[in-house]
Amino acid sequence: MAGSAEILVALRELANTKQIDRTELHELLRDGILAALAKKHGPTVQAEVEIDDDKGAIRIVMLKKVVEAVEDGVTEIALEEARYEDPDYQPGDLMEIPVEFAEFGRSAVQACKQRIVQRVREGERTKIRDEFSSRVGDLLSGEIQQIERGKIVLLLNKFREAEAIIPYREQNHRETYTQGEPIRAVLKRIEETPKGPRLILSRADALFVQALFRLEVPEIQAGVVEIRAASREVGSRTKIAVVSRDDGIDPVGACVGLKGARVQAVVQELGGERIDIVPWSADPERFAKLALAPAKVARVFSEAATKTIQAVVDEDQLSLAIGRNGQNVRLASELTGWKIDLYSSREWLERGGDIPLFAPLPDDAAADVPLAEIVGLPTATVAVLEAGGYRTLNDIIDLERDDFLRLPGIAPAEADRIIAILDELTEDGAGAPEGAAEPS
């Protein structure tokens, strides 16, 4: 059996490996020795442990109370027996009985080692909670360690000791995953398990799309542009609603980027998933109109008590507003938090709707229509026009095809599309443009 000096050296090396300071090591060793004493003599044993790290010495004494009649042999010693050691002992005195470390050193060291490992695990668990409790919604990156029973186990790049998984229901099932490949996902929640905290990551939640936009859009990182709402059907389509704290910054244009570069980076990460970016509005009726993009909505009527929106669209816009298998209206409803009932203009009139669907546009109202609200005008094109100093319909309504071609990023086909949209909007009886276009 190794001596106390060798034991101290070995434990010190273990503590250094596990990053435990000297004071904590001594406390753990004392705990281990007391646990070994309790195992050998009983749980009521009383003892003192002194550790001299400089000399490599460990002094252990058991404490027993001197009594005339012993009732507990672990904590008491008879007066007659105590006086064999020292005739001066009196009832009530505490007798110190030296204990050789070698008597139980192996079990004490093992108990100490177990406590060190346990303390390290507790420290790691606390560190994981402290590190990630405030990071829900953040994008994390790592490597696929293994795929077992549908779930993906990750080895995070910057916190390798944390347990991180992507459950089957949080995966994009249009993607394929391979062991060893790098992967990014959003932290959705922290789950407590008997083994400690587990990080639940997701590539299917709308939080993932929001995290990607935060990565790509500096204005969101700076807090100037904010994503107020998001809805998603993974692998197919996502809608996000954005708002700007600075009147000089267009939130949709900031998310789209120059020539659509920012939104395309997000789309590429999502494997081609469509993304609609719309302005957020505190007015539920206006927000519902914007959320139903790319469809043009004629009128909306809200009922606050039931949080229901009745949206009326022209006949040729109904299928666009509904979307494939009802996807567009379903995502718009989730985005706004209101139930949206769609009606074609003919259905609305048949059910007795007497409110005019297409209100005439005042003479000067065109100046108040932002480019982002013109149906059919892609947000990437809006960003190019705004970079050229054009922000409203009135700014571009008198421009010619050659004027648009002079702007960097406007191709001939896109210039023709802008001219066609302007011709349609300036026809007699045309209504005010509403909604926001999705990225092309």
Stockholm file with secondary structure:
# STOCKHOLM 1.0

chainA/1-440         MAGSAEILVALRELANTKQIDRTELHELLRDGILAALAKKHGPTVQAEVEIDDDKGAIRIVMLKKVVEAVEDGVTEIALEEARYEDPDYQPGDLMEIPVEFAEFGRSAVQACKQRIVQRVREGERTKIRDEFSSRVGDLLSGEIQQIERGKIVLLLNKFREAEAIIPYREQNHRETYTQGEPIRAVLKRIEETPKGPRLILSRADALFVQALFRLEVPEIQAGVVEIRAASREVGSRTKIAVVSRDDGIDPVGACVGLKGARVQAVVQELGGERIDIVPWSADPERFAKLALAPAKVARVFSEAATKTIQAVVDEDQLSLAIGRNGQNVRLASELTGWKIDLYSSREWLERGGDIPLFAPLPDDAAADVPLAEIVGLPTATVAVLEAGGYRTLNDIIDLERDDFLRLPGIAPAEADRIIAILDELTEDGAGAPEGAAEPS
#=GR chainA/1-440 SS CCCHHHHHHHHHHHHHHTTCCHHHHHHHHHHHHHHHHHHHHCTTCCEEEEEETTTTEEEEEEEEEEESSCSCTTTEEEHHHHHHHCTTCCTTCEEEEEECGGGTHHHHHHHHHHHHHHHHHHHHHHHHHHHHTTCTTCEEEEEEEEEETTEEEEEESSCTTSEEEECGGGSCTTSCCCTTCEEEEEEEEEEEETTEEEEEEESSSHHHHHHHHHHHCHHHHTTSEEEEEEEEETTTEEEEEEEESSTTSCHHHHHHCGGGHHHHHHHHHTTSCEEEEEECCSSHHHHHHHHTTTSCEEEEEEETTTTEEEEEECGGGHHHHHCGGGHHHHHHHHHHTSEEEEEEHHHHHHTTCCSCSSCCCCTTGGGGCBGGGSTTCCHHHHHHHHHTTCCBHHHHTTCCHHHHHTSTTCCHHHHHHHHHHHHHHTSTTCCCCCSCCCCC
#=GC SS_cons         CCCHHHHHHHHHHHHHHTTCCHHHHHHHHHHHHHHHHHHHHCTTCCEEEEEETTTTEEEEEEEEEEESSCSCTTTEEEHHHHHHHCTTCCTTCEEEEEECGGGTHHHHHHHHHHHHHHHHHHHHHHHHHHHHTTCTTCEEEEEEEEEETTEEEEEESSCTTSEEEECGGGSCTTSCCCTTCEEEEEEEEEEEETTEEEEEEESSSHHHHHHHHHHHCHHHHTTSEEEEEEEEETTTEEEEEEEESSTTSCHHHHHHCGGGHHHHHHHHHTTSCEEEEEECCSSHHHHHHHHTTTSCEEEEEEETTTTEEEEEECGGGHHHHHCGGGHHHHHHHHHHTSEEEEEEHHHHHHTTCCSCSSCCCCTTGGGGCBGGGSTTCCHHHHHHHHHTTCCBHHHHTTCCHHHHHTSTTCCHHHHHHHHHHHHHHTSTTCCCCCSCCCCC
//
